[in-house]
Structure formats: structure tokens, C-alpha cells
Amino acid sequence: MSLLSRLVDERFLMHRLKSTSTAGIAVASGAIVVFLYRDLAHHVLDWELLAVGAGFVAIKMSLMAWYVLTD
């Protein structure tokens, strides 16, 4: 048994999956919140922030649909 296989097991991979998903959701939510703040407070539309948030939503929803349909 190699050192890597002893360090990387199913629990490690599940923790990595959950933390990556949580981080992605947090960053996308933050981008949408900053977009709305800049729109409401400064009346500036920052389309790059909206694109990040919308891209995340589109990818997350399409992957959820894919997993439901192929499971």
C-alpha cells in the first residue's frame, strides 16, 4: 500500500467534494451580492460579476439535471 493511498481515502475525497461545492456556492453568491450592491448603491452594472454568478447557476443546474437523468 503506497503512502498516497493511505492518506487519500473515501472520507478525504468526500470532504474535498463537499468543501469544493461549498466554496463554489459561496463565491457565486458573493459575486451576485456584490453585483446587486454595486447596482443599488452606485448605479453601476458590473456585467462580469453577473456573468460569474449566472455561469455558476447554469453549470450547477445542468449538472444536477445530468446526475438525475443518468442515475
DSSP file (Angstrom, degrees, kcal/mol; ACC not computed):
  #  RESIDUE AA STRUCTURE BP1 BP2  ACC     N-H-->O    O-->H-N    N-H-->O    O-->H-N    TCO  KAPPA ALPHA  PHI   PSI    X-CA   Y-CA   Z-CA
    1    1 A M              0   0    0      0, 0.0     2,-0.0     0, 0.0     5,-0.0   0.000 360.0 360.0 360.0 125.7    0.0    0.0    0.0
    2    2 A S     >  -     0   0    0      1,-0.1     4,-1.3     4,-0.0     5,-0.1  -0.310 360.0-113.5 -78.2 163.4    1.5    3.3   -1.0
    3    3 A L  H  > S+     0   0    0      1,-0.2     4,-1.6     2,-0.2     3,-0.2   0.886 115.7  54.3 -62.5 -39.9    1.7    6.4    1.2
    4    4 A L  H  > S+     0   0    0      1,-0.2     4,-2.5     2,-0.2    -1,-0.2   0.899 105.8  50.9 -64.1 -41.3   -0.7    8.3   -1.1
    5    5 A S  H  4 S+     0   0    0      1,-0.2    -1,-0.2     2,-0.2    -2,-0.2   0.788 109.6  51.6 -69.8 -25.1   -3.4    5.6   -0.9
    6    6 A R  H  < S+     0   0    0     -4,-1.3    -1,-0.2    -3,-0.2    -2,-0.2   0.817 115.3  41.5 -76.4 -30.7   -3.1    5.6    2.9
    7    7 A L  H  < S+     0   0    0     -4,-1.6     2,-0.8     1,-0.2    -2,-0.2   0.813 112.4  56.1 -84.0 -32.4   -3.6    9.4    3.0
    8    8 A V  S  < S+     0   0    0     -4,-2.5    -1,-0.2    -5,-0.2     2,-0.2  -0.869  70.6 147.3-108.3 103.9   -6.3    9.7    0.4
    9    9 A D     >  -     0   0    0     -2,-0.8     4,-2.1    -3,-0.1     5,-0.2  -0.582  64.1 -81.3-121.9-172.0   -9.3    7.6    1.2
   10   10 A E  H  > S+     0   0    0      1,-0.2     4,-2.4     2,-0.2     5,-0.2   0.867 126.8  54.4 -62.9 -37.2  -13.0    7.9    0.6
   11   11 A R  H  > S+     0   0    0      2,-0.2     4,-2.4     1,-0.2    -1,-0.2   0.919 108.4  49.4 -63.6 -42.1  -13.5   10.2    3.5
   12   12 A F  H  > S+     0   0    0      1,-0.2     4,-2.4     2,-0.2    -2,-0.2   0.924 112.0  48.3 -61.2 -44.2  -10.9   12.6    2.2
   13   13 A L  H  X S+     0   0    0     -4,-2.1     4,-2.2     1,-0.2    -2,-0.2   0.879 111.5  49.3 -66.4 -37.7  -12.5   12.6   -1.2
   14   14 A M  H  X S+     0   0    0     -4,-2.4     4,-2.5     2,-0.2    -1,-0.2   0.888 111.2  49.7 -68.6 -38.3  -15.9   13.2    0.2
   15   15 A H  H  X S+     0   0    0     -4,-2.4     4,-2.6     2,-0.2     5,-0.2   0.908 111.6  49.2 -64.6 -40.5  -14.6   16.1    2.3
   16   16 A R  H  X S+     0   0    0     -4,-2.4     4,-2.3     2,-0.2     5,-0.2   0.905 111.0  50.0 -64.4 -41.2  -12.9   17.6   -0.7
   17   17 A L  H  X S+     0   0    0     -4,-2.2     4,-2.1     2,-0.2    -2,-0.2   0.933 114.0  44.5 -62.0 -47.4  -16.1   17.2   -2.8
   18   18 A K  H  X S+     0   0    0     -4,-2.5     4,-2.5     1,-0.2    -2,-0.2   0.908 114.5  48.1 -66.0 -42.5  -18.2   19.0   -0.1
   19   19 A S  H  X S+     0   0    0     -4,-2.6     4,-2.4     2,-0.2    -1,-0.2   0.885 112.1  49.4 -68.6 -37.1  -15.7   21.7    0.5
   20   20 A T  H  X S+     0   0    0     -4,-2.3     4,-2.3    -5,-0.2    -1,-0.2   0.909 112.3  48.1 -66.9 -41.4  -15.3   22.5   -3.2
   21   21 A S  H  X S+     0   0    0     -4,-2.1     4,-2.3    -5,-0.2    -2,-0.2   0.925 112.9  47.9 -64.1 -44.6  -19.0   22.6   -3.7
   22   22 A T  H  X S+     0   0    0     -4,-2.5     4,-2.4     1,-0.2    -2,-0.2   0.903 111.3  50.8 -63.4 -41.2  -19.5   24.9   -0.7
   23   23 A A  H  X S+     0   0    0     -4,-2.4     4,-2.4     2,-0.2    -1,-0.2   0.910 110.1  49.7 -64.0 -41.9  -16.7   27.2   -1.9
   24   24 A G  H  X S+     0   0    0     -4,-2.3     4,-2.4     1,-0.2     5,-0.2   0.913 111.6  47.9 -63.3 -43.0  -18.2   27.4   -5.3
   25   25 A I  H  X S+     0   0    0     -4,-2.3     4,-2.5     1,-0.2     5,-0.2   0.909 112.1  50.3 -63.7 -41.9  -21.6   28.3   -3.9
   26   26 A A  H  X S+     0   0    0     -4,-2.4     4,-2.4     2,-0.2    -2,-0.2   0.913 112.2  46.3 -63.9 -43.3  -20.1   30.9   -1.6
   27   27 A V  H  X S+     0   0    0     -4,-2.4     4,-2.3     2,-0.2    -2,-0.2   0.916 114.1  47.3 -67.4 -42.8  -18.1   32.6   -4.4
   28   28 A A  H  X S+     0   0    0     -4,-2.4     4,-2.1     2,-0.2    -2,-0.2   0.915 113.4  48.5 -65.1 -42.1  -21.0   32.7   -6.8
   29   29 A S  H  X S+     0   0    0     -4,-2.5     4,-2.5    -5,-0.2    -2,-0.2   0.908 110.9  51.4 -63.2 -41.1  -23.3   34.0   -4.1
   30   30 A G  H  X S+     0   0    0     -4,-2.4     4,-2.7    -5,-0.2     5,-0.2   0.898 108.1  51.6 -61.8 -41.1  -20.8   36.7   -3.2
   31   31 A A  H  X S+     0   0    0     -4,-2.3     4,-2.2     2,-0.2    -1,-0.2   0.905 111.5  46.8 -63.1 -41.1  -20.5   37.7   -6.9
   32   32 A I  H  X S+     0   0    0     -4,-2.1     4,-2.5     2,-0.2    -2,-0.2   0.908 112.5  49.9 -67.8 -41.3  -24.3   38.1   -7.1
   33   33 A V  H  X S+     0   0    0     -4,-2.5     4,-2.6     2,-0.2    -2,-0.2   0.921 112.0  47.3 -63.4 -43.9  -24.4   40.1   -3.9
   34   34 A V  H  X S+     0   0    0     -4,-2.7     4,-2.7     2,-0.2     5,-0.2   0.899 110.9  52.7 -64.6 -39.5  -21.6   42.4   -5.0
   35   35 A F  H  X S+     0   0    0     -4,-2.2     4,-1.9    -5,-0.2    11,-0.2   0.939 112.5  44.3 -58.7 -47.4  -23.3   42.9   -8.3
   36   36 A L  H  X S+     0   0    0     -4,-2.5     4,-2.8     2,-0.2     5,-0.2   0.886 113.0  51.6 -66.5 -38.9  -26.6   43.8   -6.6
   37   37 A Y  H  X>S+     0   0    0     -4,-2.6     4,-3.2     2,-0.2     5,-0.5   0.936 110.7  47.1 -62.6 -46.8  -24.8   46.1   -4.1
   38   38 A R  H  X5S+     0   0    0     -4,-2.7     6,-1.7     1,-0.2     4,-1.3   0.867 114.3  48.8 -64.7 -34.5  -23.0   48.0   -6.9
   39   39 A D  H  X5S+     0   0    0     -4,-1.9     4,-0.8     4,-0.2    -2,-0.2   0.945 119.2  36.6 -68.3 -48.0  -26.2   48.3   -8.8
   40   40 A L  H  <5S+     0   0    0     -4,-2.8    -2,-0.2     2,-0.1    -3,-0.2   0.894 126.8  34.5 -74.2 -40.7  -28.3   49.6   -5.8
   41   41 A A  H  <5S+     0   0    0     -4,-3.2    -3,-0.2    -5,-0.2    -2,-0.1   0.886 136.2  16.5 -84.4 -40.6  -25.6   51.7   -4.1
   42   42 A H  H  <<S-     0   0    0     -4,-1.3    -3,-0.2    -5,-0.5    -2,-0.1   0.457  91.1-126.0-115.7  -3.4  -23.6   53.1   -7.1
   43   43 A H     <  +     0   0    0     -4,-0.8     2,-0.5    -5,-0.5    -4,-0.2   0.883  65.1 135.3  56.0  41.3  -26.0   52.5  -10.0
   44   44 A V        -     0   0    0     -6,-1.7     2,-0.8    -9,-0.1    -1,-0.2  -0.984  48.4-147.1-120.9 126.4  -23.2   50.7  -11.9
   45   45 A L        -     0   0    0     -2,-0.5     2,-1.0    -3,-0.1     3,-0.1  -0.844   9.5-167.2 -96.0 113.0  -23.9   47.4  -13.6
   46   46 A D    >>  -     0   0    0     -2,-0.8     4,-1.4   -11,-0.2     3,-0.7  -0.812   3.6-174.4-100.6  94.0  -20.8   45.2  -13.5
   47   47 A W  H 3> S+     0   0    0     -2,-1.0     4,-2.3     1,-0.3    -1,-0.2   0.732  76.7  65.1 -67.1 -23.9  -21.7   42.5  -16.0
   48   48 A E  H 3> S+     0   0    0      2,-0.2     4,-1.9     1,-0.2    -1,-0.3   0.910 102.8  48.1 -65.2 -40.5  -18.6   40.4  -15.2
   49   49 A L  H <> S+     0   0    0     -3,-0.7     4,-2.2     1,-0.2    -2,-0.2   0.907 112.0  49.0 -65.7 -41.2  -19.9   39.7  -11.7
   50   50 A L  H  X S+     0   0    0     -4,-1.4     4,-3.0     1,-0.2     5,-0.3   0.890 108.7  53.9 -64.5 -38.2  -23.3   38.8  -13.1
   51   51 A A  H  X S+     0   0    0     -4,-2.3     4,-2.4     2,-0.2    -1,-0.2   0.886 107.7  50.5 -64.0 -38.6  -21.7   36.5  -15.6
   52   52 A V  H  X S+     0   0    0     -4,-1.9     4,-2.1     2,-0.2    -2,-0.2   0.948 114.7  43.0 -63.5 -48.6  -19.8   34.7  -12.8
   53   53 A G  H  X S+     0   0    0     -4,-2.2     4,-2.2     2,-0.2    -2,-0.2   0.927 117.0  45.5 -63.8 -45.7  -23.0   34.2  -10.8
   54   54 A A  H  X S+     0   0    0     -4,-3.0     4,-2.6     1,-0.2    -1,-0.2   0.873 111.2  53.7 -67.7 -36.8  -25.1   33.2  -13.8
   55   55 A G  H  X S+     0   0    0     -4,-2.4     4,-2.5    -5,-0.3     5,-0.2   0.914 109.0  49.0 -62.4 -42.6  -22.5   30.9  -15.1
   56   56 A F  H  X S+     0   0    0     -4,-2.1     4,-3.0     2,-0.2     5,-0.2   0.942 111.8  48.5 -61.6 -47.0  -22.3   29.1  -11.7
   57   57 A V  H  X S+     0   0    0     -4,-2.2     4,-2.5     1,-0.2     5,-0.3   0.919 112.7  48.4 -60.8 -44.1  -26.1   28.7  -11.6
   58   58 A A  H  X S+     0   0    0     -4,-2.6     4,-2.1     2,-0.2    -1,-0.2   0.916 114.9  44.4 -63.7 -43.5  -26.2   27.4  -15.2
   59   59 A I  H  X S+     0   0    0     -4,-2.5     4,-2.4    -5,-0.2     5,-0.2   0.934 114.6  48.4 -67.0 -45.7  -23.4   24.9  -14.6
   60   60 A K  H  X S+     0   0    0     -4,-3.0     4,-2.1    -5,-0.2    -2,-0.2   0.918 114.4  45.3 -62.2 -44.7  -24.8   23.7  -11.2
   61   61 A M  H  X S+     0   0    0     -4,-2.5     4,-2.3    -5,-0.2    -1,-0.2   0.897 113.2  49.3 -68.4 -39.8  -28.4   23.2  -12.5
   62   62 A S  H  X S+     0   0    0     -4,-2.1     4,-2.3    -5,-0.3    -1,-0.2   0.887 112.1  48.8 -68.0 -36.8  -27.3   21.4  -15.7
   63   63 A L  H  X S+     0   0    0     -4,-2.4     4,-2.6     2,-0.2    -2,-0.2   0.890 110.1  51.6 -68.4 -37.9  -25.0   19.1  -13.6
   64   64 A M  H  X S+     0   0    0     -4,-2.1     4,-2.0    -5,-0.2    -2,-0.2   0.924 111.8  46.8 -62.5 -43.1  -27.9   18.4  -11.2
   65   65 A A  H  X S+     0   0    0     -4,-2.3     4,-2.6     2,-0.2    -2,-0.2   0.906 111.6  51.7 -63.9 -41.7  -30.2   17.5  -14.2
   66   66 A W  H  X S+     0   0    0     -4,-2.3     4,-2.1     1,-0.2    -2,-0.2   0.924 110.5  47.6 -61.1 -45.8  -27.5   15.4  -15.7
   67   67 A Y  H  X S+     0   0    0     -4,-2.6     4,-0.7     1,-0.2    -1,-0.2   0.871 113.1  48.4 -66.0 -36.3  -27.0   13.4  -12.5
   68   68 A V  H  < S+     0   0    0     -4,-2.0     3,-0.4    -5,-0.2    -2,-0.2   0.917 114.8  44.9 -68.4 -42.3  -30.7   12.9  -12.0
   69   69 A L  H  < S+     0   0    0     -4,-2.6    -2,-0.2     1,-0.2    -1,-0.2   0.804 119.0  40.5 -73.6 -29.0  -31.2   11.7  -15.6
   70   70 A T  H  <        0   0    0     -4,-2.1    -1,-0.2    -5,-0.2    -2,-0.2   0.429 360.0 360.0-100.9   1.1  -28.2    9.4  -15.7
   71   71 A D     <        0   0    0     -4,-0.7    -1,-0.2    -3,-0.4    -2,-0.1   0.470 360.0 360.0 -86.5 360.0  -28.6    7.9  -12.2
